[in-house]
C-alpha cells in the first residue's frame, strides 16, 4: 500500500520530478525502482506521457536508445511494443549497425498504459499540480511551490517541463499561451531559474494539422504496411510474459496487446507545385516568416514554409498519413507542419492528392518555449551552480520522445545516486547512444533543437541496436532496476555470445574456420554448416554472434582506438578550475573551458573551440601539478 501524500519541509521526498512527459515518466520510474521515495508532479493527470506530436517512437538512432533504455530497466520500449499498431525497421537495406526499429503507436493506449504503470509503481506518488517556483536554500534545490499553494520538499529535484516554459503558440496572427494545444503555459518557472543564475534560450517547434480518416481518398495515396516480421524494442528473450500485462493488484491488468498483434497501415502522398504556390502567396501571414517567432526551430523537421522556401527547386515533398490509434479516426499529417493561418492550412491541404476533401479537426501550430542552455549541466544532468537540481528532456534543448526518455532515465538514476553519495551514473560515448546524447549536450551545447542520428556516434559499429544488453550489462548489474531473474538471463546470453564467437573464430571445417566462411558471405541468411547447438540459441543471440564475427576487423579497430583514448578519459580535471591561470591556453579556449568545466581531459578535447594544442598545454600543466 502506498503512503499518504507528504507536504511541507518536515516530510521531504527523496526525489521530486516536475513534469510527466516522456522524460518525467522515465525519471520517476527509474528513481522509484531504485527504492527512492518519489513524487511525480504534473499539471494534468490526463496528459501523462502524451504524444504531443507524431504518435510514433523510435527511428534512426532513436530506436537504438529505446533498446538501451529497455536493457537498463526503462519503460518506453515495452510500452511502445504493447501499444504499437505498426512496426518498421528503418535502413533495412543498409548495414545492421544503422538499422533502427520504429513503431507507430496507438496514441491514447500508449498514454493510458504508462499512466497505469506509474499509478501501480511502488515508492511513487502522483499528484496533479502546476509547479510555479523552486525553493532554494544555501545554493541547493530543496523543494517546489505549486499553484495550489501547496509546497513539496525533496532531497533532489528533476525538472522535465518540456515545451511549457513561457510557452506561446502561433496559428498565423492568432497567439495563445500553452505548451500544447488545449494545455497551459508555465509562466513563472523561467523566472525562478533565472533568479538562481541559470541561463535560458528560446526554441520553437510545431505540429501539422490532424484530419479525419474518413475524409481521405486513399485511392490516390500509396499504402505503407508495416513489416511482416516486426522488430520490437523490448528484449523478450531475457524477460517473461508476466512483464507485459499481468498485475497482482485488485485483479487489474495492464492495457495493451501482444506485440505485433494489432496492425494498421500508414499511407503516403505528396505536395504539388500548387502547394508551393499557396505557401509563397501566404508567406507574409506565416508567424515564422513575418518575424513573430523568435525561437530557432528544428533543422530536421522543417515546416512546409521552410521546405518551399529553402528547397524552392523541388516540385514535391513527401507527406505521410499516420493513424493515431485503433479506436479513433484521427490522422496525423506528417510533413505539413506550419504556423500559417487556418484558412491557408485548409487551402494547402486541398492541394495534396487524396486530401482534396480533408476535414481538419485540429489545426497545425508552432510553439515557442524557453529551454535551459545544456552546457550548464554536468554529465549526470545536475546543474553546476545549484546542487541537487537536475534537468531532463526537451527543456535541455532536444526534440523527440526517445531523446527525452533517455535523459529522464539518466537524471532520475543520478538524483538517487546523488542523495545516497554513490558514484554517478555516466555513460561513455563508445558504449551507448545515450552517452553520445548527454556528452553532446553538456559538452558542445546546441543552437537548435537537438535530434539524435547514428552519424553523431564515432563508434556506431559498436552500438548496433541488438547489442544493447551486452554492452550495458555492467550498468544493468550495478543499478539493479531490472529483476535479478532478468539480469541472470542477460548474463547467460552474454556468456553464450562470448563462447560462440570464440568457438566460431577458432574451429575449422571444410574451407577453413567457421569465421572465414561467414565473412566470405556476410549477407547470407542460412549458416546450416554451423553446429546444431548454435541454431538452438535464441534468434537475438545468434544475430549478435554473427554480427560480431562478420565485422570483427572493424570492431577490433574501434576498440583499439577507444583504448588509446582511455588515457584522456582517466585524466580528471579539477572542479571549478581557473583556466585563465594557465599560460599558453588561447583566450577562446580559456573561455570555453571555464564555461563548460569539463570533468576529464577527453571531455575537454570535444569542446568546440578547444584544439589539440590546448589539450597538450593542459596535459603538461596537470603533469607538472602532480609532480
N, C-alpha and C positions, 0 to 999 in steps of 0.2 A: 504493500500500500504506500502511496506517495504521501509525503508530509504536507502540512498546510503551507500556504504562501507566506514568505517571510518579508517583512518590510522594516526599514529603519537600520541605523548603524549598529545596533546591538545584535542583529541577526543577519550577518553577511553571507552571501553565497560564495562558493569558490570561484565561479566564473559566471559573468552575465554576458549574454550575447544580444546585441541590439540589432534586430532585423532578421526576418525569417525567410529570406530568399534562398537561393541555392548555396550561397556561402554560409549564411547563418545556420541553415539546417545541418550542414556537414560539421560546422564548428561545434554546435551544441551537442550533436550526437557523439562526435569523437570524444569531447570532454566528459560527457556523462558515461560513456562506455569505458573510460579510464577510471571511473569511480568518483569523479568530482561531483559536487553538488552544484547543478547548473540551472540558471534561469534564462529562458528564451523569451525576449520581448518582441512583440510585433504590433504594428499599427492596425492590422486587420487579420484576424484569425482565418478569414475566408480566402485569403490570398497567400497562404503559406506555400512556398515552392511554386508560385505562379510562373507559368511560362509566358512572360510578358511579350515576347516576340515570337520567333519561329517555334512551333511545337515539336522540336526535334533536338536530340542530343548527339554528341559525337561529331565525327567528321575528321578532316586531316589533322593529325596530332592531338586533337581534342579526344578522339576515341582512345588514343594511347593513354591519355591522362585519366580517363574514366576507368580503364583497365588497371592503372596503377592505384587509383582510389580503392577499387574492389580488392586488390591484393592486400592493402593496408587495413581494410575494415570500413571503408566509406560506404555510403548507401546509394549513390547516384546510379551505379551500374545495374544493380539488381532492381532498383525502382524503374529504370528505363526498360529493362528486359521484360518485366511483368506487366507493363502498360503500353508496350510498343504495338503499333499496327503495321509497321513495315521496317525491314532491315535491309541495309545495303552496305556492302564492303567497297569503300572508295579506293581508287587506284588499284583495282583488282588486276589490271593488266601490267602493273609495274612490279618492282621487287617487293618482297614481303616486309621489308623494313618500313616502307611508306604506306602500306595498306592499312586503312583506318576504318573501323566499324562506325556506322551511323545508324540511328533509329529514329523513325517518325513515331511520336508518341501520341496517345490519347491525352489531350491537354488536361482535362479535368480528372481523369483516372490517375495520372501521374501526380497531380497536386493533392488529391484526396488521400491517396495511398501514403504519401510521405507525411502528410499531416497526422494520419493514424499511427504511423511508426513513431513519430515524436510523442504523441499522446501516451503511447504504451511504454516508452523508454524509461527504465528505472533511473533514478537520480536526476531526472529532467523535469523541471516545472515550466509550464507555458502560461503566458499572460498577455492579454491584449491591452496595450498602452503605448502611446506615441512618446518616444524619448525626445525630450526638449533640450536638456542640458546634461553635461557630465559634471560630476563632483570631483574636485581635485583637493588633495591635502599634501603639502610638502613635496611637490613635484611628482606625486603619484595619482593615478586614477583610482578612485575608491568607490564610486557609485554613479547612479543616474537619476535624473529627475524626469517625471512624466507629466503629460498634460492633465492627468487626473489629480495632481497634487500629491501623488504617492512617490516616495523615494525608495529606491532599492540600492543596497550596498553589496559590493563584491570585492574579492581579493584581486581579481583580474577582469578586465573588460575587453570584449571583442566587438568591434563596430563593423557591421555589414549592411549598411543602409543603401547600397546600390545606387540608383539614379535619383534618389529622393531629396538630396541636399539642395535646398533652394531651387527646386525643380520647376521649370517653366515649359509648358507645351505650346506648340505652334501649329495651327492649321490656317495657312495664309495669314491674314491680318488678325485672326482670332487667337487670343492668347489666354491660357488658363494655368493656374498653379497645379502642379501634380507631377509625381514621378512616373505615373502610368495613367492612361485614360480611365477616369472614374475613381481615381485614388487621390491621396493627399500629397502635400509637399512638406518636407521637414525644414521649416523656416529658420529655426534658431540654433540648430546644432552646428552649422558652419561657424557662427559667431563664437560658440563655445570652443571650437577647435582653434580658431584664430587667437582667442584670448590666451590659449595655452601655448602659443608660439608655433602652431602647425600651419604650414603654407598650403594654400589650396589653388587649384586651377579650375578651368571650366571646359567641359567637353559636351558633345552633342551626339545623340543617337536618334534613331527613328524607326518607324514600322510602316508597312504598307496597309492598304485597306483590307478588310475582311468582307467576303461576299457569301451569298447563299449558293450552295452547290446546285440547287435546282434551277438556278438561272444561268448555269454554264452550258454551252453547247460543246459537249465532249467530242462530238464527231469532227470538230476542227482542231482537236488537240491530240497530242501523242501520249499514249499510256506509258507510264513508268512503273511497272510492277516491281516488288521487292525481290530479293534473292530467294531462289527456291530452297537453298541451304543457308539459313541465317547464321551470321556471325554475332554472337552475343557479347555483352560487356562483362558479364559475370563469369567466374571460373567455377563451373559446376562439377568438374571432375574432382574438386577438393572440398566440396560442401554437399550437405544433404538437402533433400527436398523440403525438409522442415523449415529451412531458412526462407522459403518462398511465400507460403500462405498461412502456415499454422500459427495460432496464437492461443495460449492457455490462459485466457482472460475472459471470463463470463461468456464463453462459447463464441468469442469473436474470431473472425478470420480476416486476413489482410486482403485488401482489394487487389484485383488484377487477374491475369490468366497465365497459363503456361507459356513461357517464352516461345514466340514463333507461331502461336496458335491462331491469333487474330490478324488477318492480313487485308489491307486496303491499298489500292494503287494510288500513286501520285500521277500527275499529268504535267506535260509541258506545252507551252505555246511560245509566242514571241511578240515583241513590239514591232511596229511597222514604221516606214518613213512618215506616215501621218502622225504617229505618236510623237516623233521628234518635232514635227511642225507645231503641234499643240503645246508642247513643252516650251519651245523657243518663243512662241507667241505670248506665253504667260509668265516668262521668267521674272518680269518686273513685279509679279504678285507672289513670288516664292519668298518665304521668310528667310531662306538661306541666301538667296542671291540679291535681295534688296537690303541685306545687312542687319536684319532684326536678330539673327542668330550670330552670336559672337564665339561660341564654343567650337572647337575643332571636332569634326566628325570622323567616323571610321573609314580608313583608306580602302579596306577590302570589302566593305558593304555600302557602296555609294548609293545615293538617292538617284531616282530616274532623271532629275535635273542634272546631276553631275555626269551621269552616263551620256546624256545627249550633248552636253557642252564639251566635256573632256575627250569624248570619243565620237566627235561630230561626223567623221567619215564612215562610221559603222552604221549600216542601214537598220539593223535589227539587234535586239538584245533578248536573251532568253528569259522566259518567265516560267516559274514553277508553281503549279497549283497543288497545294498541300492540304489534305483534310485535317481538321483539328480534333477529330475523335470519332468513335464508333456511334455515339448517340447524339450527334449534333450535325447539322447541315452547314456549319460554318467552315469556310475555306480561307486559308492564308495565301496571299498572292505574293510569293517570294520573288523579288526583283523589281517591285514597283513602290519601294519606299519613297516618300515625298513629304514636303511641307507645303505643297501648293493648296489653294483653297478647295473646298469640297466640290464646287461646280466644275473646276478644272480636273479634279481627280476623276469625276464621273466621265468627263469628255475623253480623258486619256484612256481609261479602261475600255471604253467603247471602240477604240481603235485597235484593240488586241483581238486577234482571231479567237473565237469561242467565247469572248466576253462582251460581245456587242449588246447583249441584253442583261448584263450582270447587275444584280441587286446588291448594292453596298449596304452592309448592316453596321459596320464600324469604319469610320474614316481613317485614313493614314494621318500620321502626325509626327513631328520631330519634338524631342525633349532635350532641353539643356539642363545641366546639373553641375554642382561642384564636385571635385574629386581631390583626394589627398595626393600631393606630389610624392611618389613612392620611394624616392631616394632618401626620404626622411625615416625610412624603416630599416630595421636590421633584417637579416635573412630569416629570423623567426617571425617576422611581420609585427614585431613590437616597435613602437615609436622610440626614437633615440632620445628625445628630450622629456618624455613623460613615461615614467615607469609603469608597468602593468597595463598599458593601453595598447591593444592590437587592432590592426585594420585588415580587412579581407574582402575580396570581391571587386565589384565594379567601382567601388569607392576608391580603389587603388589605381584606377585608370585603365582597367581591362574591359574587354567586351566578350560575351559568351558565357554560357552556363557552365561548361567544363572548367574554364579558367577560374570562375568564381568558386565553384565547389572545391577545387584543388587548394585554393588559398584558404578557404574556410576551414578545411581539414587541418592544414598546417598551423593556422592560427589557434584553433581550438586545442590541438595537442600541445603546442608550445605554451599556451596560457596555463595549462595544468602543470606542465613541467616547471614553469617559472615559479609558481607558488609552492611547489614541492622542493625547490632548489636542486633540481635534477638537470643533467646535461641536456641542452637544447636539441631539438629535432631539426637538423639541417640536411637537406638532400643536395647531393652534388650534381653538377651538370651531366656527368658521364653515366649516372645511374637512373635518371628519370627525366621525363619532360616536365614534371612538376618542379624539379630542381632547376631546369632551364628557365622556366617561367619566373620563379621567385628571384633567381640571380639577375635575370634581365631587368626586372622591375626595380630592385633595390640598388643595383649597380649602375645601370645605364639610364633608368628612368624611361619616360615615354612622352612624346609630344603629340600623340594621337591615341585613340582607344586601341589598346594592345590586344592582338589576336595571335594565338599560337599556331605555328606551322612547323612541319618537320624540318624545313630548311633552317630554322633557328638553332637546331641542335647540331653541334660539330661532330658528335659521335652517334649519329642516328642509327647506324647499323647495329649498335649495341642495344638500342631502345625499341626493338620490334614489339608490337603490341602483345604478342603471345608470351613474351618472356617476363612480364611484369612480376609474377610471383617469384620467379627465380632471382631476379636482380634486386628485389626489395625484401628478400627473406630476413636479412639481419634486422631491418627496421620492424618488420612484422613480428618477429620474435621478441624484440625489445618492448614494443608498445603493447602487445597482447590485447589489441582491440578485437581481433577475431578470436574464436574459440580455440582452446587447446587442441581439440579434435581436428580442426581445420589446419592449425599450424603443423601438426604431425603429418597430415596428408600432404601439405606443401613440402615438408622436409623429405618425405618419401619420394615425391615427384622429382625434386631437385636431385636427390641421390640417384634415382633411376636415370636421369638425364646425364649426369656425370659419368656413371658407369657405362652407359651405352655409347656415348661419344668416344670414350677411351677405347672401348671394345671395337667399334667400327674403324677407328683410326689405325689400330694395330693388327686386327685379324685379317688374314689373307684368304682369298678364294680364287677361282679362275679369273685371271686377268689382273691380279694384284690385290690390294686391300679393298675392303668394302668401301672405305672412304674415297679411294681413287675412282671406283665405279660410279659412285654417287656424283662426284664432282665432274666426271666426264659428261654426264647428262643431268645437270642440276634442275631442269624443269620437268623431269619425269615424275609421273604420279605413282607408278607401280614399281616398288622395290621388292618384288617377291623373292629375290635371291637372299634377302636378309633372314635371320633366324625366326622361327615361329614365335618364340618368346617376345621378340621385338614387336611383332604385329599384334600381340595381345595387350600391349600397352594402350593407354587412353590415346585418342587421336591428338589431343593437345600436347601430350608428352612426346609422341612420335614426331609431330611437326617441329617442336623445339629442338629435338635431337638432330633432325635432318637440316634444320636451319643452321645450327652451329657447325655441322660438318661441311655443308655446302660453302659457307662463307668464312671458313676457318682462317684463311690467309688475311682477309680484310679485317676480321675481328681481332686477330693477333696484332695486326699493325696498329689498330686503335688502342689496344691495351698497352702496347709499348709506349705510345705517345702519352697516354694517361700516366703511366709510371714515371715518365720524365717530368711531367708537370706536378707530380705529387709533392715534390720538394717545396714548390711555391705554395701549395695548399697548406703545408705543415708549418710554414713560417708565419707566425701570428704577429699582427700589428697592435701596438698599444691602444687602449681605449682613450678617446678624446686627445689624440696625439697632435702635437703642434708641428705641422708640416712646414710652416713658414720659418722654422728654426733650422731647417736642413739646407745647407748651402749646396748649390748645384741643381736643385729642382727648379724647373721652369715655373713662372708665375701661374700659368694656366693649370699646371699640374698641382701646385700648392692649393689653388682654389678648389679644384675638383676633389682632391683627396681630403681636404678639410670638410667639404660639404658631405661627402659620402661616408667618411670614416670607415674604410674597408676593414674587415676582420683579418684578412690574410693577404699575403703578397700576391697570390693568384687573383683574388678579387680586385686588388688594386690594378693589376695588369689588364683587366677587362673594362676599366672605366674609360669612356670616350674622352680623348684629350690627354690621356696619360700614355706616353710612348715607352718603348723598351729601354731607352737611355735613362728615363726617370726611374724605372724599376731597378736598374743596375745601381743607381745612386742610393735608392732606398735599401737595397740588399747590402751594399758596402757600409752604409750607416748602421744598420742593425747588427752586422758582424762586429763592427767597432764597439758598439754598445755592450755586446755580450762579452768581449774581451776585457 
